[in-house]
Amino acid sequence: MIRDYLASYDFNLPLDDAIRDPDLPLVRRRLASLAQSEGLDGGYYEAQELAEAFLDAAYEANAQIMDGDSPARLRLNDILARDLAYQHELFEELCHLPLADAAAHLCWLADLMKTRADMARPVAEILRQ
C-alpha cells in the first residue's frame, strides 16, 4: 500500500502547500510557484547558490562596501551571466527588495527545495524493495 502511494508521490507537495498558505508573505508564495517546474537537485542548488550570493551582497551592503567589483557583485553577475531562467526569475522577483529581505526569502526557498529534494532518496529506496 505504501509502495503504491509512493509510486505516484508528488514532490511538489511542499511547494503546493506554500503557494496556498495565506499566512505566508506573497513573495514567498510566488517564489514557491516559480520553483514548481524545477528539478529536485537543480531547483535546490540554484536557489541555494542565489541565496548565498544575496547573503554576501547584504553583508557587503551592511559593511558599506560600494566597490562595483566587490566579490558579492562579481558572484551575482557571474550567476546571472549563465542565463539560467529559474535564477533570473527568482532574481526578478526579489531585486526590488532590500538585500537582507531578498536573502531571507531565498534562504526560505532553498530550505523548502532541500526538503523537497531530500524525499527522493527514501522514496526511491522504498520503491526498490
C-alpha positions as CSV (number, residue, x, y, z in Angstrom):
1,M,0.0,0.0,0.0
2,I,2.8,2.4,0.9
3,R,4.6,1.5,-2.3
4,D,1.5,2.3,-4.4
5,Y,1.3,5.7,-2.7
6,L,5.0,6.5,-3.1
7,A,5.0,5.4,-6.8
8,S,2.9,8.4,-7.5
9,Y,4.4,10.7,-4.8
10,D,4.2,14.4,-5.8
11,F,7.5,16.0,-4.8
12,N,5.8,19.4,-5.3
13,L,3.6,19.0,-2.2
14,P,5.7,21.3,0.0
15,L,5.6,23.9,-2.8
16,D,1.9,23.5,-3.3
17,D,1.3,23.9,0.4
18,A,3.4,27.1,0.4
19,I,1.6,28.5,-2.6
20,R,-1.8,28.0,-0.9
21,D,-0.7,29.2,2.6
22,P,-2.5,32.5,3.2
23,D,-0.2,33.2,6.2
24,L,2.9,33.3,4.0
25,P,4.0,36.6,2.5
26,L,3.0,36.9,-1.1
27,V,6.7,37.0,-2.2
28,R,7.3,33.5,-0.7
29,R,4.1,32.1,-2.3
30,R,5.3,33.5,-5.7
31,L,8.8,32.0,-5.2
32,A,7.3,28.6,-4.5
33,S,5.2,28.9,-7.6
34,L,8.3,29.7,-9.7
35,A,10.1,26.7,-8.2
36,Q,7.4,24.1,-9.1
37,S,8.7,23.3,-12.6
38,E,12.3,22.8,-11.4
39,G,14.0,19.5,-10.9
40,L,14.7,18.2,-7.4
41,D,18.5,18.8,-7.3
42,G,18.8,21.7,-9.7
43,G,15.9,23.6,-8.1
44,Y,17.6,23.3,-4.7
45,Y,21.2,24.1,-5.8
46,E,20.2,27.1,-8.0
47,A,18.1,28.6,-5.2
48,Q,20.9,27.9,-2.6
49,E,23.5,29.5,-4.8
50,L,21.4,32.6,-5.4
51,A,20.6,32.8,-1.7
52,E,24.3,32.7,-0.8
53,A,25.0,35.4,-3.3
54,F,22.3,37.7,-1.9
55,L,23.6,37.0,1.7
56,D,27.1,38.0,0.6
57,A,25.7,41.2,-1.1
58,A,23.7,42.0,2.1
59,Y,26.9,41.6,4.1
60,E,28.8,43.9,1.8
61,A,26.0,46.5,1.9
62,N,26.0,46.4,5.7
63,A,29.7,46.8,5.7
64,Q,29.2,49.8,3.2
65,I,31.3,48.1,0.6
66,M,30.4,50.0,-2.6
67,D,33.0,48.7,-5.0
68,G,31.5,47.7,-8.3
69,D,33.9,44.8,-8.5
70,S,33.3,43.5,-5.0
71,P,33.2,39.7,-4.6
72,A,29.5,39.6,-4.0
73,R,28.7,41.7,-7.0
74,L,31.0,39.7,-9.2
75,R,29.5,36.5,-8.0
76,L,25.9,37.7,-8.6
77,N,27.0,38.9,-12.1
78,D,28.5,35.5,-12.8
79,I,25.3,33.7,-11.7
80,L,23.1,35.9,-13.9
81,A,25.5,35.7,-16.8
82,R,24.9,32.0,-17.0
83,D,21.4,32.9,-18.1
84,L,19.6,30.2,-16.2
85,A,15.9,31.0,-16.5
86,Y,15.0,29.9,-13.0
87,Q,17.7,32.0,-11.3
88,H,16.7,35.0,-13.4
89,E,13.0,34.6,-12.5
90,L,14.0,34.4,-8.8
91,F,16.2,37.5,-9.2
92,E,13.5,39.4,-10.9
93,E,11.0,38.5,-8.2
94,L,13.3,39.9,-5.5
95,C,15.5,42.6,-7.0
96,H,13.3,45.4,-5.8
97,L,13.6,44.3,-2.1
98,P,16.3,45.2,0.4
99,L,19.1,42.8,0.1
100,A,18.7,41.3,3.5
101,D,15.0,40.7,2.9
102,A,15.7,39.1,-0.5
103,A,18.3,36.9,1.1
104,A,15.9,35.8,3.8
105,H,13.3,34.8,1.2
106,L,15.8,32.9,-0.9
107,C,17.1,31.1,2.2
108,W,13.5,30.1,3.0
109,L,13.0,28.8,-0.6
110,A,16.3,26.9,-0.6
111,D,15.3,25.2,2.6
112,L,12.0,24.3,1.1
113,M,13.6,23.0,-2.0
114,K,16.1,20.9,0.1
115,T,13.2,19.3,1.9
116,R,11.6,18.5,-1.4
117,A,14.8,17.0,-2.8
118,D,15.5,15.1,0.4
119,M,12.4,13.0,-0.2
120,A,13.8,11.5,-3.4
121,R,16.2,9.0,-1.7
122,P,13.7,7.5,0.8
123,V,11.0,7.2,-2.0
124,A,13.5,5.5,-4.3
125,E,14.7,3.1,-1.6
126,I,11.1,2.0,-0.8
127,L,10.3,1.6,-4.4
128,R,13.3,-0.6,-4.9
129,Q,12.3,-3.0,-2.2
